[in-house]
């Protein structure tokens, strides 16, 4: 099996604890893989505007799967190769549920995140959603006065709805409610978070689009991830690697388990399975 493409989750996988930087070891491993002609593809739940410069700034990183596969990007041209929007009917149901409960959410639309500014001051970090992620949301999200009106006005082209920092009860209730909406899929990259996408939008489908363009097969792909929104990507890849900090569900379906993100697990996997 010859690896020609490495798909990398970002948070909890490639990035450090600050959710924006990578270690020198990881940077070297990525550059060494690119030098061998291997494609490095960030595959993330993040919107295009939230892609970390520490990764996409490396020469040779040309493609990305964003918004859990709802938008596949050519980073060199800025072109959206494929998109998979949630759909107006589902958006209407979901947004009325969220706004009725006065819950903070991010709306992913055309490569940017939008959020209602009045909630920014109430965002409090947790163990699983640290201050670094909150700072990123505040710095990258474009504030709007009324998120319901904004979202309904652009309902046909919404990539993803991200609902972080939920209480246990709100998480259970919303997950149960949204699970009954036909046409959407729910994932969770971290605890007490819900990510809403179109039912056929996932990282695995996004990678299929890139493989088609590059004339590659699944057997040529190594994917590395840690969370539930990585499952379809890891199932698609010919060689799946779970992070040491990954959930048990992720570890159960992968070929190998590497070190945790704090121990440069991505670099370790690339060095061991690709560069050796």
Secondary structure, DSSP 8 states (H G I E B T S, - for coil): ----EEEE-IIIIIS-TTSS---HHHHHHHHHHHHTT-EEEEE-SS-GGG--HHHHTSTT--EEEEGGGTEEEETTTTEEEEE----HHHHHHHHHHHHHTT---EEEETTEEEEEGGGGGG----SSS-HHHHHHHHHHSEEES-HHHHHHHTGGGEEEEEE-S--HHHHHHHHHHHHTSTTEEEE-SSTT-EEEEETT--HHHHHHHHHHHHT--GGGEEEEE-SGGGHHHHHHSSEEEE-TT--HHHHHH-SEE---GGGTHHHHHHIIIII-
